């Protein structure tokens, strides 16, 4: 959201988001490893994480190239609003 509100170009926003999500995935794997929480199930899920991150990056690139900067900002803010609204609604269940 910060990138959108700062008025960055869409290619800059995509670069930040791609690195952010890759870092989160890597940190999660390291955290599981450090805390000794790896078992058969987490190893299998970890193997799916690598292609999922790559697929997310390629999908983001495809989306970025098809929308204007103004439309991309609108979609990002709308998605974030709906995501927050969903989280808020689920907190009552």
C-alpha positions as CSV (number, residue, x, y, z in Angstrom):
1,X,0.0,0.0,0.0
2,X,2.9,2.3,0.8
3,X,4.2,2.0,-2.7
4,X,0.9,2.8,-4.2
5,X,0.3,5.9,-2.0
6,X,3.9,7.2,-2.6
7,X,3.1,7.3,-6.4
8,X,5.8,4.9,-7.5
9,X,5.8,3.6,-11.1
10,X,4.3,0.2,-11.6
11,X,7.6,-1.5,-12.4
12,X,9.1,-0.1,-9.1
13,X,6.1,-1.4,-7.1
14,X,6.3,-4.8,-8.7
15,X,10.0,-5.0,-7.9
16,X,9.4,-4.2,-4.3
17,X,6.5,-6.6,-3.9
18,X,8.4,-9.5,-5.6
19,X,11.3,-9.1,-3.3
20,X,9.0,-8.7,-0.3
21,X,7.1,-11.9,-0.9
22,X,10.3,-13.8,-1.8
23,X,11.9,-12.6,1.5
24,X,8.8,-13.7,3.5
25,X,8.9,-17.1,2.0
26,X,12.6,-17.5,2.7
27,X,12.2,-16.2,6.2
28,X,9.4,-18.7,6.9
29,X,11.6,-21.6,5.7
30,X,14.5,-20.4,7.8
31,X,12.2,-19.9,10.8
32,X,10.8,-23.5,10.5
33,X,14.3,-24.8,10.2
34,X,15.8,-22.9,13.2
35,X,12.9,-24.0,15.4
36,X,13.1,-27.6,14.4
37,X,9.7,-27.7,13.0
38,X,10.5,-29.5,9.8
39,X,8.9,-32.9,9.3
40,X,7.7,-34.7,6.2
41,X,4.7,-32.5,5.6
42,X,6.6,-29.2,5.9
43,X,9.3,-30.4,3.5
44,X,6.7,-31.3,0.9
45,X,5.0,-27.9,1.3
46,X,8.4,-26.2,1.1
47,X,9.1,-27.9,-2.2
48,X,5.9,-26.4,-3.6
49,X,6.8,-23.0,-2.3
50,X,9.6,-22.4,-4.8
51,X,7.5,-22.8,-7.9
52,X,4.6,-20.9,-6.3
53,X,6.8,-17.9,-5.6
54,X,8.1,-18.0,-9.2
55,X,4.6,-18.4,-10.6
56,X,3.4,-15.4,-8.5
57,X,6.3,-13.3,-9.9
58,X,5.4,-14.2,-13.5
59,X,1.7,-13.6,-12.9
60,X,2.5,-10.2,-11.3
61,X,4.6,-9.3,-14.3
62,X,1.8,-10.4,-16.7
63,X,-0.7,-8.3,-14.8
64,X,1.6,-5.3,-14.5
65,X,2.2,-5.2,-18.2
66,X,-1.6,-5.2,-19.1
67,X,-2.8,-2.4,-16.8
68,X,-2.1,1.3,-16.8
69,X,-0.5,2.7,-13.7
70,X,-3.7,4.3,-12.6
71,X,-5.7,1.2,-13.0
72,X,-3.1,-1.0,-11.3
73,X,-3.2,1.4,-8.3
74,X,-7.0,1.2,-8.1
75,X,-6.9,-2.6,-8.3
76,X,-4.2,-2.9,-5.6
77,X,-6.1,-0.5,-3.2
78,X,-9.4,-2.3,-3.9
79,X,-7.8,-5.7,-3.3
80,X,-6.2,-4.5,0.0
81,X,-9.4,-3.0,1.2
82,X,-11.4,-6.2,0.4
83,X,-8.7,-8.3,2.1
84,X,-8.8,-6.1,5.2
85,X,-12.6,-6.2,5.2
86,X,-12.5,-10.0,5.0
87,X,-10.1,-10.3,7.8
88,X,-12.2,-7.9,9.9
89,X,-15.3,-9.9,9.2
90,X,-13.6,-13.2,9.9
91,X,-12.4,-12.0,13.3
92,X,-16.0,-12.1,14.6
93,X,-16.4,-15.8,13.8
